[in-house]
Amino acid sequence: MALQWMILAYVVAAEAGVAILLTLPSPKALKSRIVSLISLTVFPGKPWDCRDDRSIGVVLWVPQTIEELIETAKEQLNFTSGSFILSGNGGKIPDTSMISDTEKLYLVGEAQ
């Protein structure tokens, strides 16, 4: 029982440390390494156009830049016109540090 409490204490401390590091404005290098451990699902098209019969998405690790994410998603989805990423509620994602773990995102081709 004591071992379980000790393990739980370490897990809570590690989660608190990551939360603190993610809220700090710097160091950017450490923050970007943590962001790279986050996965997401990207679907082609706009979130408001998607229904139950929507096309299949792709699960990706979050890269360092939004440009890398767009290029990787375009390659994986065979989508030629992707130019930006939208969140599930339709907001444009300008930076990968704004992406939450297991978030559903949408690759959009034309400018809005």
C-alpha positions as CSV (number, residue, x, y, z in Angstrom):
1,M,0.0,0.0,0.0
2,A,2.8,2.4,0.8
3,L,4.4,1.7,-2.6
4,Q,1.2,2.6,-4.3
5,W,1.0,5.9,-2.5
6,M,4.6,6.6,-3.4
7,I,4.0,5.9,-7.1
8,L,0.9,8.0,-7.0
9,A,2.9,10.9,-5.5
10,Y,5.5,10.7,-8.2
11,V,2.9,10.6,-10.9
12,V,1.1,13.7,-9.5
13,A,4.4,15.5,-9.1
14,A,5.4,14.8,-12.7
15,E,2.0,16.0,-14.0
16,A,2.3,19.1,-12.0
17,G,5.8,19.7,-13.3
18,V,4.6,19.3,-16.9
19,A,1.6,21.6,-16.3
20,I,3.9,24.3,-14.9
21,L,6.4,24.0,-17.8
22,L,3.6,24.3,-20.4
23,T,2.3,27.5,-18.8
24,L,5.7,29.2,-18.7
25,P,6.4,31.5,-21.6
26,S,10.0,30.1,-21.8
27,P,12.1,28.0,-22.3
28,K,10.6,27.4,-25.8
29,A,12.9,24.5,-26.6
30,L,11.7,22.5,-23.6
31,K,8.1,23.4,-24.3
32,S,8.4,22.3,-27.9
33,R,9.8,18.9,-26.9
34,I,6.8,18.3,-24.6
35,V,4.4,19.4,-27.4
36,S,5.9,16.8,-29.7
37,L,4.7,14.0,-27.5
38,I,1.0,14.9,-28.2
39,S,-1.0,13.1,-30.8
40,L,-4.0,14.3,-32.7
41,T,-6.4,13.2,-35.5
42,V,-6.6,15.2,-38.7
43,F,-9.6,15.0,-41.1
44,P,-9.9,16.5,-44.6
45,G,-12.4,19.2,-45.0
46,K,-14.3,21.6,-42.6
47,P,-15.7,20.5,-39.3
48,W,-19.2,21.8,-40.2
49,D,-19.2,19.7,-43.4
50,C,-18.4,16.4,-41.6
51,R,-21.1,13.9,-40.7
52,D,-21.1,10.3,-39.7
53,D,-20.2,9.2,-43.2
54,R,-17.1,11.5,-43.3
55,S,-13.9,10.4,-44.7
56,I,-11.2,8.7,-42.6
57,G,-8.8,10.8,-40.7
58,V,-5.2,10.1,-39.7
59,V,-3.6,10.1,-36.3
60,L,-0.3,12.0,-36.1
61,W,2.2,13.2,-33.6
62,V,2.3,16.9,-33.3
63,P,5.4,18.3,-35.1
64,Q,7.4,21.4,-34.1
65,T,5.7,23.7,-36.5
66,I,2.2,24.1,-38.0
67,E,3.7,24.1,-41.5
68,E,5.1,20.6,-40.8
69,L,1.7,19.4,-39.6
70,I,0.0,20.7,-42.7
71,E,2.5,19.0,-45.0
72,T,2.4,15.7,-43.1
73,A,-1.4,15.7,-43.0
74,K,-1.5,16.5,-46.8
75,E,0.8,13.6,-47.5
76,Q,-1.1,11.1,-45.3
77,L,-4.5,12.1,-46.5
78,N,-3.6,12.5,-50.2
79,F,-5.0,16.0,-49.9
80,T,-3.4,18.4,-52.4
81,S,-4.9,21.7,-51.4
82,G,-4.5,21.9,-47.6
83,S,-3.4,25.3,-46.5
84,F,-4.4,25.6,-42.8
85,I,-5.8,23.7,-39.8
86,L,-9.1,24.2,-38.1
87,S,-10.1,23.1,-34.6
88,G,-13.3,21.1,-34.1
89,N,-15.2,24.3,-33.4
90,G,-13.9,26.0,-36.6
91,G,-11.1,28.1,-35.1
92,K,-7.9,28.5,-37.1
93,I,-4.9,26.9,-35.3
94,P,-1.8,29.2,-35.9
95,D,0.7,27.3,-33.7
96,T,1.3,23.7,-32.6
97,S,1.6,24.7,-29.0
98,M,-2.2,25.4,-29.0
99,I,-3.0,21.8,-29.8
100,S,-4.4,19.5,-27.0
101,D,-3.7,15.8,-26.8
102,T,-6.0,13.6,-28.9
103,E,-7.6,16.7,-30.4
104,K,-9.6,16.4,-33.7
105,L,-8.4,18.9,-36.3
106,Y,-9.4,19.5,-39.9
107,L,-7.2,20.3,-42.9
108,V,-8.8,23.0,-45.0
109,G,-7.7,23.9,-48.6
110,E,-9.3,27.2,-49.5
111,A,-9.0,30.5,-47.7
112,Q,-12.1,31.6,-45.7
